[in-house]
Amino acid sequence: MPKTIIGTVSSNAGDKTIVVKVETRKTHPLYRKQYKETTKFMAHDEKNEAKVGDKVEIVECRPLSARKHFQLNKILEKPALREEELAHIKAEPPKTKAAEEKTE
């Protein structure tokens, strides 16, 4: 039975390839402090449909390249606002009443 992993897409720069970041919480055996550990997996995305920030499910498959042995199963959740949209919103300064009066 192949492994299924749920994570967040951190990069989709390659053609038909995504990098999925998986965070796990662990507890230190002696100090009992909890910490996060991040692992990256490269996965095959045939249709290039996953974008950065999407929550995805990947499934283990035969080795497709030296580092790619998972493939995209499905996209579980898309973010409300993507980073590109946030950059576009931040680039536009908010309109104020004083600026509107100067233009008139």
Secondary structure, 3 states (H helix, E strand, C coil): CCCEEEEEEEECCCCCEEEEEEEEEEECCCCCCEEEEEEEEEEECCCCCCCCCCEEEEEECCCCCCCEEEEEEEEEECCCCCHHHHHHHHHCCCCCHHHHHHHC
